[in-house]
Amino acid sequence: MTRLTLSLALLTFLFWGGHLLYYFRVQIYEWVDNRVSYEPAVERLRAWFRQGRR
């Protein structure tokens, strides 16, 4: 495989992976909160993802 093919595959993976994460973000937040029951992580995750948006 050439460097161009690997680069395109990586960019495609990042593009679609980002879309999947965005689409399933609510379920992922709920899953993370259920795993760490003593401290909700959703607020920390939202604050971390929204650092540049003020």
PQR file of N, CA, C, O and H, with PARSE charges and radii, in Angstrom:
ATOM      1  N   MET A   1       0.845  -1.187   0.000 -0.4000 1.5000
ATOM      2  CA  MET A   1       0.000   0.000   0.000 -0.0000 2.0000
ATOM      3  C   MET A   1       0.886   1.244   0.000  0.5500 1.7000
ATOM      4  O   MET A   1       1.926   1.305   0.656 -0.5500 1.4000
ATOM      5  N   THR A   2       0.440   2.196  -0.740 -0.4000 1.5000
ATOM      6  CA  THR A   2       1.235   3.416  -0.827 -0.0000 2.0000
ATOM      7  C   THR A   2       0.892   4.347   0.329  0.5500 1.7000
ATOM      8  O   THR A   2      -0.074   4.132   1.061 -0.5500 1.4000
ATOM      9  H   THR A   2      -0.405   2.147  -1.273  0.4000 1.0000
ATOM     10  N   ARG A   3       1.695   5.369   0.472 -0.4000 1.5000
ATOM     11  CA  ARG A   3       1.461   6.349   1.526 -0.0000 2.0000
ATOM     12  C   ARG A   3       0.141   7.087   1.318  0.5500 1.7000
ATOM     13  O   ARG A   3      -0.567   7.396   2.277 -0.5500 1.4000
ATOM     14  H   ARG A   3       2.480   5.544  -0.122  0.4000 1.0000
ATOM     15  N   LEU A   4      -0.178   7.361   0.070 -0.4000 1.5000
ATOM     16  CA  LEU A   4      -1.435   8.047  -0.240 -0.0000 2.0000
ATOM     17  C   LEU A   4      -2.637   7.198   0.170  0.5500 1.7000
ATOM     18  O   LEU A   4      -3.597   7.718   0.737 -0.5500 1.4000
ATOM     19  H   LEU A   4       0.397   7.110  -0.709  0.4000 1.0000
ATOM     20  N   THR A   5      -2.590   5.918  -0.108 -0.4000 1.5000
ATOM     21  CA  THR A   5      -3.684   5.016   0.249 -0.0000 2.0000
ATOM     22  C   THR A   5      -3.848   4.945   1.763  0.5500 1.7000
ATOM     23  O   THR A   5      -4.967   4.992   2.273 -0.5500 1.4000
ATOM     24  H   THR A   5      -1.810   5.495  -0.569  0.4000 1.0000
ATOM     25  N   LEU A   6      -2.741   4.833   2.476 -0.4000 1.5000
ATOM     26  CA  LEU A   6      -2.817   4.788   3.935 -0.0000 2.0000
ATOM     27  C   LEU A   6      -3.348   6.097   4.504  0.5500 1.7000
ATOM     28  O   LEU A   6      -4.137   6.093   5.449 -0.5500 1.4000
ATOM     29  H   LEU A   6      -1.832   4.794   2.062  0.4000 1.0000
ATOM     30  N   SER A   7      -2.921   7.207   3.936 -0.4000 1.5000
ATOM     31  CA  SER A   7      -3.391   8.512   4.408 -0.0000 2.0000
ATOM     32  C   SER A   7      -4.892   8.664   4.173  0.5500 1.7000
ATOM     33  O   SER A   7      -5.617   9.132   5.051 -0.5500 1.4000
ATOM     34  H   SER A   7      -2.280   7.211   3.169  0.4000 1.0000
ATOM     35  N   LEU A   8      -5.353   8.271   2.999 -0.4000 1.5000
ATOM     36  CA  LEU A   8      -6.780   8.352   2.705 -0.0000 2.0000
ATOM     37  C   LEU A   8      -7.591   7.421   3.604  0.5500 1.7000
ATOM     38  O   LEU A   8      -8.683   7.782   4.045 -0.5500 1.4000
ATOM     39  H   LEU A   8      -4.764   7.890   2.286  0.4000 1.0000
ATOM     40  N   ALA A   9      -7.076   6.248   3.874 -0.4000 1.5000
ATOM     41  CA  ALA A   9      -7.770   5.316   4.763 -0.0000 2.0000
ATOM     42  C   ALA A   9      -7.861   5.898   6.178  0.5500 1.7000
ATOM     43  O   ALA A   9      -8.903   5.791   6.825 -0.5500 1.4000
ATOM     44  H   ALA A   9      -6.189   5.955   3.516  0.4000 1.0000
ATOM     45  N   LEU A  10      -6.793   6.502   6.651 -0.4000 1.5000
ATOM     46  CA  LEU A  10      -6.802   7.111   7.979 -0.0000 2.0000
ATOM     47  C   LEU A  10      -7.777   8.281   8.048  0.5500 1.7000
ATOM     48  O   LEU A  10      -8.532   8.400   9.013 -0.5500 1.4000
ATOM     49  H   LEU A  10      -5.947   6.589   6.125  0.4000 1.0000
ATOM     50  N   LEU A  11      -7.768   9.137   7.043 -0.4000 1.5000
ATOM     51  CA  LEU A  11      -8.698  10.267   7.018 -0.0000 2.0000
ATOM     52  C   LEU A  11     -10.148   9.798   6.947  0.5500 1.7000
ATOM     53  O   LEU A  11     -11.021  10.370   7.600 -0.5500 1.4000
ATOM     54  H   LEU A  11      -7.155   9.040   6.259  0.4000 1.0000
ATOM     55  N   THR A  12     -10.402   8.769   6.164 -0.4000 1.5000
ATOM     56  CA  THR A  12     -11.754   8.222   6.066 -0.0000 2.0000
ATOM     57  C   THR A  12     -12.205   7.646   7.404  0.5500 1.7000
ATOM     58  O   THR A  12     -13.340   7.858   7.831 -0.5500 1.4000
ATOM     59  H   THR A  12      -9.692   8.304   5.634  0.4000 1.0000
ATOM     60  N   PHE A  13     -11.308   6.918   8.059 -0.4000 1.5000
ATOM     61  CA  PHE A  13     -11.624   6.351   9.366 -0.0000 2.0000
ATOM     62  C   PHE A  13     -11.929   7.455  10.375  0.5500 1.7000
ATOM     63  O   PHE A  13     -12.900   7.347  11.124 -0.5500 1.4000
ATOM     64  H   PHE A  13     -10.386   6.745   7.712  0.4000 1.0000
ATOM     65  N   LEU A  14     -11.123   8.509  10.407 -0.4000 1.5000
ATOM     66  CA  LEU A  14     -11.357   9.616  11.333 -0.0000 2.0000
ATOM     67  C   LEU A  14     -12.669  10.329  11.025  0.5500 1.7000
ATOM     68  O   LEU A  14     -13.405  10.696  11.941 -0.5500 1.4000
ATOM     69  H   LEU A  14     -10.334   8.596   9.798  0.4000 1.0000
ATOM     70  N   PHE A  15     -12.963  10.528   9.751 -0.4000 1.5000
ATOM     71  CA  PHE A  15     -14.191  11.205   9.346 -0.0000 2.0000
ATOM     72  C   PHE A  15     -15.422  10.427   9.802  0.5500 1.7000
ATOM     73  O   PHE A  15     -16.302  10.980  10.463 -0.5500 1.4000
ATOM     74  H   PHE A  15     -12.365  10.230   9.007  0.4000 1.0000
ATOM     75  N   TRP A  16     -15.482   9.147   9.448 -0.4000 1.5000
ATOM     76  CA  TRP A  16     -16.655   8.349   9.805 -0.0000 2.0000
ATOM     77  C   TRP A  16     -16.694   8.029  11.292  0.5500 1.7000
ATOM     78  O   TRP A  16     -17.775   7.937  11.874 -0.5500 1.4000
ATOM     79  H   TRP A  16     -14.768   8.698   8.910  0.4000 1.0000
ATOM     80  N   GLY A  17     -15.537   7.859  11.911 -0.4000 1.5000
ATOM     81  CA  GLY A  17     -15.499   7.635  13.355 -0.0000 2.0000
ATOM     82  C   GLY A  17     -16.050   8.833  14.114  0.5500 1.7000
ATOM     83  O   GLY A  17     -16.775   8.674  15.096 -0.5500 1.4000
ATOM     84  H   GLY A  17     -14.659   7.933  11.438  0.4000 1.0000
ATOM     85  N   GLY A  18     -15.703  10.034  13.654 -0.4000 1.5000
ATOM     86  CA  GLY A  18     -16.235  11.239  14.276 -0.0000 2.0000
ATOM     87  C   GLY A  18     -17.742  11.345  14.118  0.5500 1.7000
ATOM     88  O   GLY A  18     -18.442  11.766  15.038 -0.5500 1.4000
ATOM     89  H   GLY A  18     -15.115  10.163  12.856  0.4000 1.0000
ATOM     90  N   HIS A  19     -18.235  10.962  12.953 -0.4000 1.5000
ATOM     91  CA  HIS A  19     -19.676  10.976  12.736 -0.0000 2.0000
ATOM     92  C   HIS A  19     -20.383   9.980  13.651  0.5500 1.7000
ATOM     93  O   HIS A  19     -21.435  10.289  14.211 -0.5500 1.4000
ATOM     94  H   HIS A  19     -17.666  10.620  12.206  0.4000 1.0000
ATOM     95  N   LEU A  20     -19.817   8.803  13.802 -0.4000 1.5000
ATOM     96  CA  LEU A  20     -20.428   7.803  14.681 -0.0000 2.0000
ATOM     97  C   LEU A  20     -20.415   8.264  16.135  0.5500 1.7000
ATOM     98  O   LEU A  20     -21.398   8.089  16.854 -0.5500 1.4000
ATOM     99  H   LEU A  20     -18.962   8.552  13.347  0.4000 1.0000
ATOM    100  N   LEU A  21     -19.302   8.851  16.564 -0.4000 1.5000
ATOM    101  CA  LEU A  21     -19.238   9.351  17.937 -0.0000 2.0000
ATOM    102  C   LEU A  21     -20.270  10.453  18.166  0.5500 1.7000
ATOM    103  O   LEU A  21     -20.923  10.491  19.209 -0.5500 1.4000
ATOM    104  H   LEU A  21     -18.503   8.993  15.980  0.4000 1.0000
ATOM    105  N   TYR A  22     -20.414  11.337  17.198 -0.4000 1.5000
ATOM    106  CA  TYR A  22     -21.395  12.417  17.344 -0.0000 2.0000
ATOM    107  C   TYR A  22     -22.821  11.867  17.365  0.5500 1.7000
ATOM    108  O   TYR A  22     -23.649  12.316  18.157 -0.5500 1.4000
ATOM    109  H   TYR A  22     -19.884  11.306  16.351  0.4000 1.0000
ATOM    110  N   TYR A  23     -23.103  10.908  16.506 -0.4000 1.5000
ATOM    111  CA  TYR A  23     -24.450  10.343  16.418 -0.0000 2.0000
ATOM    112  C   TYR A  23     -24.833   9.601  17.700  0.5500 1.7000
ATOM    113  O   TYR A  23     -25.976   9.694  18.148 -0.5500 1.4000
ATOM    114  H   TYR A  23     -22.430  10.543  15.863  0.4000 1.0000
ATOM    115  N   PHE A  24     -23.889   8.866  18.292 -0.4000 1.5000
ATOM    116  CA  PHE A  24     -24.158   8.064  19.477 -0.0000 2.0000
ATOM    117  C   PHE A  24     -23.669   8.737  20.758  0.5500 1.7000
ATOM    118  O   PHE A  24     -23.457   8.051  21.759 -0.5500 1.4000
ATOM    119  H   PHE A  24     -22.960   8.790  17.928  0.4000 1.0000
ATOM    120  N   ARG A  25     -23.483  10.059  20.758 -0.4000 1.5000
ATOM    121  CA  ARG A  25     -22.909  10.739  21.915 -0.0000 2.0000
ATOM    122  C   ARG A  25     -23.764  10.597  23.170  0.5500 1.7000
ATOM    123  O   ARG A  25     -23.216  10.455  24.263 -0.5500 1.4000
ATOM    124  H   ARG A  25     -23.655  10.616  19.945  0.4000 1.0000
ATOM    125  N   VAL A  26     -25.076  10.629  23.050 -0.4000 1.5000
ATOM    126  CA  VAL A  26     -25.941  10.523  24.231 -0.0000 2.0000
ATOM    127  C   VAL A  26     -25.787   9.144  24.863  0.5500 1.7000
ATOM    128  O   VAL A  26     -25.654   9.029  26.081 -0.5500 1.4000
ATOM    129  H   VAL A  26     -25.522  10.744  22.162  0.4000 1.0000
ATOM    130  N   GLN A  27     -25.804   8.109  24.045 -0.4000 1.5000
ATOM    131  CA  GLN A  27     -25.642   6.756  24.567 -0.0000 2.0000
ATOM    132  C   GLN A  27     -24.249   6.565  25.187  0.5500 1.7000
ATOM    133  O   GLN A  27     -24.101   5.886  26.203 -0.5500 1.4000
ATOM    134  H   GLN A  27     -25.913   8.202  23.055  0.4000 1.0000
ATOM    135  N   ILE A  28     -23.245   7.167  24.569 -0.4000 1.5000
ATOM    136  CA  ILE A  28     -21.883   7.050  25.116 -0.0000 2.0000
ATOM    137  C   ILE A  28     -21.806   7.768  26.453  0.5500 1.7000
ATOM    138  O   ILE A  28     -21.211   7.246  27.396 -0.5500 1.4000
ATOM    139  H   ILE A  28     -23.365   7.719  23.744  0.4000 1.0000
ATOM    140  N   TYR A  29     -22.403   8.972  26.556 -0.4000 1.5000
ATOM    141  CA  TYR A  29     -22.406   9.694  27.831 -0.0000 2.0000
ATOM    142  C   TYR A  29     -23.107   8.878  28.909  0.5500 1.7000
ATOM    143  O   TYR A  29     -22.615   8.787  30.034 -0.5500 1.4000
ATOM    144  H   TYR A  29     -22.886   9.396  25.789  0.4000 1.0000
ATOM    145  N   GLU A  30     -24.250   8.286  28.579 -0.4000 1.5000
ATOM    146  CA  GLU A  30     -24.974   7.481  29.562 -0.0000 2.0000
ATOM    147  C   GLU A  30     -24.160   6.260  29.977  0.5500 1.7000
ATOM    148  O   GLU A  30     -24.150   5.895  31.152 -0.5500 1.4000
ATOM    149  H   GLU A  30     -24.650   8.360  27.665  0.4000 1.0000
ATOM    150  N   TRP A  31     -23.479   5.626  29.028 -0.4000 1.5000
ATOM    151  CA  TRP A  31     -22.662   4.460  29.342 -0.0000 2.0000
ATOM    152  C   TRP A  31     -21.517   4.838  30.271  0.5500 1.7000
ATOM    153  O   TRP A  31     -21.219   4.113  31.220 -0.5500 1.4000
ATOM    154  H   TRP A  31     -23.486   5.923  28.073  0.4000 1.0000
ATOM    155  N   VAL A  32     -20.873   5.974  30.000 -0.4000 1.5000
ATOM    156  CA  VAL A  32     -19.772   6.418  30.855 -0.0000 2.0000
ATOM    157  C   VAL A  32     -20.288   6.740  32.245  0.5500 1.7000
ATOM    158  O   VAL A  32     -19.644   6.392  33.236 -0.5500 1.4000
ATOM    159  H   VAL A  32     -21.116   6.563  29.229  0.4000 1.0000
ATOM    160  N   ASP A  33     -21.445   7.404  32.341 -0.4000 1.5000
ATOM    161  CA  ASP A  33     -22.006   7.721  33.655 -0.0000 2.0000
ATOM    162  C   ASP A  33     -22.372   6.474  34.436  0.5500 1.7000
ATOM    163  O   ASP A  33     -22.212   6.451  35.657 -0.5500 1.4000
ATOM    164  H   ASP A  33     -21.968   7.687  31.536  0.4000 1.0000
ATOM    165  N   ASN A  34     -22.857   5.441  33.773 -0.4000 1.5000
ATOM    166  CA  ASN A  34     -23.220   4.210  34.472 -0.0000 2.0000
ATOM    167  C   ASN A  34     -21.994   3.433  34.927  0.5500 1.7000
ATOM    168  O   ASN A  34     -22.062   2.702  35.915 -0.5500 1.4000
ATOM    169  H   ASN A  34     -22.988   5.460  32.782  0.4000 1.0000
ATOM    170  N   ARG A  35     -20.888   3.575  34.233 -0.4000 1.5000
ATOM    171  CA  ARG A  35     -19.669   2.878  34.644 -0.0000 2.0000
ATOM    172  C   ARG A  35     -19.051   3.531  35.873  0.5500 1.7000
ATOM    173  O   ARG A  35     -18.532   2.840  36.750 -0.5500 1.4000
ATOM    174  H   ARG A  35     -20.833   4.169  33.430  0.4000 1.0000
ATOM    175  N   VAL A  36     -19.105   4.857  35.941 -0.4000 1.5000
ATOM    176  CA  VAL A  36     -18.518   5.590  37.068 -0.0000 2.0000
ATOM    177  C   VAL A  36     -19.683   6.168  37.861  0.5500 1.7000
ATOM    178  O   VAL A  36     -20.086   7.310  37.640 -0.5500 1.4000
ATOM    179  H   VAL A  36     -19.527   5.418  35.229  0.4000 1.0000
ATOM    180  N   SER A  37     -20.219   5.383  38.777 -0.4000 1.5000
ATOM    181  CA  SER A  37     -21.460   5.764  39.440 -0.0000 2.0000
ATOM    182  C   SER A  37     -21.265   6.836  40.497  0.5500 1.7000
ATOM    183  O   SER A  37     -22.214   7.558  40.802 -0.5500 1.4000
ATOM    184  H   SER A  37     -19.892   4.455  38.956  0.4000 1.0000
ATOM    185  N   TYR A  38     -20.085   6.970  41.064 -0.4000 1.5000
ATOM    186  CA  TYR A  38     -19.892   7.901  42.160 -0.0000 2.0000
ATOM    187  C   TYR A  38     -19.656   9.333  41.696  0.5500 1.7000
ATOM    188  O   TYR A  38     -19.765  10.260  42.499 -0.5500 1.4000
ATOM    189  H   TYR A  38     -19.314   6.383  40.816  0.4000 1.0000
ATOM    190  N   GLU A  39     -19.340   9.533  40.433 -0.4000 1.5000
ATOM    191  CA  GLU A  39     -19.096  10.885  39.931 -0.0000 2.0000
ATOM    192  C   GLU A  39     -19.536  10.964  38.473  0.5500 1.7000
ATOM    193  O   GLU A  39     -18.918  10.325  37.623 -0.5500 1.4000
ATOM    194  H   GLU A  39     -19.252   8.780  39.781  0.4000 1.0000
ATOM    195  N   PRO A  40     -20.585  11.727  38.153 -0.5600 1.5000
ATOM    196  CA  PRO A  40     -21.032  11.808  36.764  0.2800 2.0000
ATOM    197  C   PRO A  40     -19.973  12.452  35.872  0.5500 1.7000
ATOM    198  O   PRO A  40     -19.428  13.505  36.202 -0.5500 1.4000
ATOM    199  N   ALA A  41     -19.694  11.820  34.759 -0.4000 1.5000
ATOM    200  CA  ALA A  41     -18.643  12.295  33.865 -0.0000 2.0000
ATOM    201  C   ALA A  41     -19.176  13.136  32.725  0.5500 1.7000
ATOM    202  O   ALA A  41     -18.397  13.758  32.004 -0.5500 1.4000
ATOM    203  H   ALA A  41     -20.137  10.964  34.491  0.4000 1.0000
ATOM    204  N   VAL A  42     -20.487  13.169  32.547 -0.4000 1.5000
ATOM    205  CA  VAL A  42     -21.049  13.867  31.389 -0.0000 2.0000
ATOM    206  C   VAL A  42     -20.709  15.350  31.422  0.5500 1.7000
ATOM    207  O   VAL A  42     -20.322  15.914  30.398 -0.5500 1.4000
ATOM    208  H   VAL A  42     -21.120  12.664  33.134  0.4000 1.0000
ATOM    209  N   GLU A  43     -20.845  15.986  32.565 -0.4000 1.5000
ATOM    210  CA  GLU A  43     -20.556  17.418  32.638 -0.0000 2.0000
ATOM    211  C   GLU A  43     -19.091  17.697  32.333  0.5500 1.7000
ATOM    212  O   GLU A  43     -18.774  18.672  31.652 -0.5500 1.4000
ATOM    213  H   GLU A  43     -21.160  15.528  33.396  0.4000 1.0000
ATOM    214  N   ARG A  44     -18.201  16.855  32.829 -0.4000 1.5000
ATOM    215  CA  ARG A  44     -16.774  17.045  32.539 -0.0000 2.0000
ATOM    216  C   ARG A  44     -16.487  16.820  31.062  0.5500 1.7000
ATOM    217  O   ARG A  44     -15.694  17.550  30.468 -0.5500 1.4000
ATOM    218  H   ARG A  44     -18.458  16.063  33.383  0.4000 1.0000
ATOM    219  N   LEU A  45     -17.129  15.810  30.459 -0.4000 1.5000
ATOM    220  CA  LEU A  45     -16.934  15.558  29.035 -0.0000 2.0000
ATOM    221  C   LEU A  45     -17.459  16.713  28.194  0.5500 1.7000
ATOM    222  O   LEU A  45     -16.788  17.156  27.261 -0.5500 1.4000
ATOM    223  H   LEU A  45     -17.773  15.217  30.942  0.4000 1.0000
ATOM    224  N   ARG A  46     -18.644  17.203  28.513 -0.4000 1.5000
ATOM    225  CA  ARG A  46     -19.207  18.319  27.758 -0.0000 2.0000
ATOM    226  C   ARG A  46     -18.334  19.554  27.882  0.5500 1.7000
ATOM    227  O   ARG A  46     -18.115  20.255  26.894 -0.5500 1.4000
ATOM    228  H   ARG A  46     -19.189  16.843  29.271  0.4000 1.0000
ATOM    229  N   ALA A  47     -17.831  19.834  29.078 -0.4000 1.5000
ATOM    230  CA  ALA A  47     -16.962  20.991  29.275 -0.0000 2.0000
ATOM    231  C   ALA A  47     -15.671  20.818  28.481  0.5500 1.7000
ATOM    232  O   ALA A  47     -15.151  21.783  27.920 -0.5500 1.4000
ATOM    233  H   ALA A  47     -18.009  19.265  29.880  0.4000 1.0000
ATOM    234  N   TRP A  48     -15.156  19.598  28.433 -0.4000 1.5000
ATOM    235  CA  TRP A  48     -13.901  19.360  27.705 -0.0000 2.0000
ATOM    236  C   TRP A  48     -14.100  19.530  26.206  0.5500 1.7000
ATOM    237  O   TRP A  48     -13.240  20.091  25.527 -0.5500 1.4000
ATOM    238  H   TRP A  48     -15.578  18.814  28.889  0.4000 1.0000
ATOM    239  N   PHE A  49     -15.237  19.046  25.678 -0.4000 1.5000
ATOM    240  CA  PHE A  49     -15.492  19.152  24.242 -0.0000 2.0000
ATOM    241  C   PHE A  49     -15.874  20.563  23.818  0.5500 1.7000
ATOM    242  O   PHE A  49     -15.718  20.915  22.648 -0.5500 1.4000
ATOM    243  H   PHE A  49     -15.936  18.590  26.230  0.4000 1.0000
ATOM    244  N   ARG A  50     -16.369  21.375  24.739 -0.4000 1.5000
ATOM    245  CA  ARG A  50     -16.817  22.720  24.414 -0.0000 2.0000
ATOM    246  C   ARG A  50     -15.803  23.799  24.779  0.5500 1.7000
ATOM    247  O   ARG A  50     -16.180  24.968  24.865 -0.5500 1.4000
ATOM    248  H   ARG A  50     -16.496  21.089  25.689  0.4000 1.0000
ATOM    249  N   GLN A  51     -14.558  23.466  24.994 -0.4000 1.5000
ATOM    250  CA  GLN A  51     -13.555  24.441  25.388 -0.0000 2.0000
ATOM    251  C   GLN A  51     -13.424  25.581  24.406  0.5500 1.7000
ATOM    252  O   GLN A  51     -13.297  26.735  24.815 -0.5500 1.4000
ATOM    253  H   GLN A  51     -14.252  22.516  24.924  0.4000 1.0000
ATOM    254  N   GLY A  52     -13.453  25.287  23.128 -0.4000 1.5000
ATOM    255  CA  GLY A  52     -13.273  26.321  22.121 -0.0000 2.0000
ATOM    256  C   GLY A  52     -14.534  27.080  21.788  0.5500 1.7000
ATOM    257  O   GLY A  52     -14.468  28.108  21.113 -0.5500 1.4000
ATOM    258  H   GLY A  52     -13.557  24.349  22.796  0.4000 1.0000
ATOM    259  N   ARG A  53     -15.690  26.606  22.242 -0.4000 1.5000
ATOM    260  CA  ARG A  53     -16.974  27.230  21.913 -0.0000 2.0000
ATOM    261  C   ARG A  53     -17.474  28.054  23.090  0.5500 1.7000
ATOM    262  O   ARG A  53     -18.029  27.501  24.039 -0.5500 1.4000
ATOM    263  H   ARG A  53     -15.744  25.771  22.790  0.4000 1.0000
ATOM    264  N   ARG A  54     -17.295  29.306  23.045 -0.4000 1.5000
ATOM    265  CA  ARG A  54     -17.801  30.168  24.128 -0.0000 2.0000
ATOM    266  C   ARG A  54     -18.625  31.272  23.586  0.5500 1.7000
ATOM    267  O   ARG A  54     -19.132  32.095  24.347 -0.5500 1.4000
ATOM    268  H   ARG A  54     -16.844  29.756  22.274  0.4000 1.0000
TER
END
